[in-house]
Amino acid sequence: MEQLEFFEIPSPCIGICQSDARGYCKGCLRNRDERFKWLEFSDVQKFDVIRLCKQRKRRRQLAILKAKKAQLIEERATVNPSLDFKDQAPDSLDVSDFKLD
């Protein structure tokens, strides 16, 4: 922790300064207080904010992936409603009667 005093911790701002519906910046994922008080924070507080931003980014990416998966399943079900893609695992298919000529 001694080195923290020697190096300035840069702001995570990437220049996309718009808030989402939850109040987080769409670019750096900091909340209002974290953005406005950045210059007043100690190095430890700045590292904590960066850690929180990384967690928020991972949660956002996971939510996007889950939404895409749900959309894909819905699209597949719409195209062919007789097939059930929800709980089908690749190893659950029975290929014992399959033969190559």
N, C-alpha and C positions, 0 to 999 in steps of 0.2 A: 504494500500500500504506500510505501515511501515514494515511488515513482509518480504517483498520481499528482503530486504537487508540482512536478516538473513539466508535465505535458497538459496542454489545454484539450479538453474533450470537445470536439466539434458538435454542433447541433445536427440532429438527424434530419433536418428539413431538406426536402428535395425540390422545393419550389412549387408544389401543388398545394396551395393553401386554401382548401375548401373543406368544410365540415360535413361529415355524413350525418345520417339520421340519429346516430347515437352520440354525436358531439365530438367524435375523433376526427383528426385531420385525415383526409383521404390520401395524402402523400406519406407522411411520417408516422401516422397513427398515434400521435400524442393528443391528450385531451386539452381543453382550454387552459387550465392552470399550468400544465406541463409546458405548454408553448409560451405563455406569457411570463412565467417565472424562471425560464431556462437560465438566464444570466445571473439570477440570484442563487441558484442551486449550487451546493457543494459538489465536488467530483463524485463522491459516493452517491449522492442523489441523482446526478446525471447518469451514472452507470445503471442505477435502478430504473430510471425512466427508459433507457435504451433496452434494458432487459424486458420491461413491460411491453414496449413497442414490438419487440421480436415475438413475444407470446401472442400479441394481438394479430400480428401478421400471419402466424401459423394457424390461429383459429379461423381467420378470414379465409385462408387458402383451403382449409379443411371444409368449411361451409360451402365454398364454391364447388369443390370436388363432389361433395355429397349432393348438391343441387343438380350438377351435371349428370351424375349417376341416376338420380331419380327421374330426370327428364329423359334420359336415354331409355330407361325401363318403360316409361310411359309411352314414348314414341314406338318402341318395339311392340308393346301391347296393342297400340292403336293400329299398327300395320297388320298384325296377325293376332287377333284376340284369342285364338285357340291355343297359342303357345304361352307357357308361363315361364318368364325369364327371371322372376324374383328370387327364387330359392334354388335355382339349378346350378350345381357345381360341375365343373368339367369332368371330375372323376365319377360322377354319379350316372353317367351314360353307360348303357349296356351295349357293348360292341362285340359280344362273344360270337354272334352269328355272322360277323362281317368277314368276307373272304376276298382276297385279291386273286384275279385271274392270271 
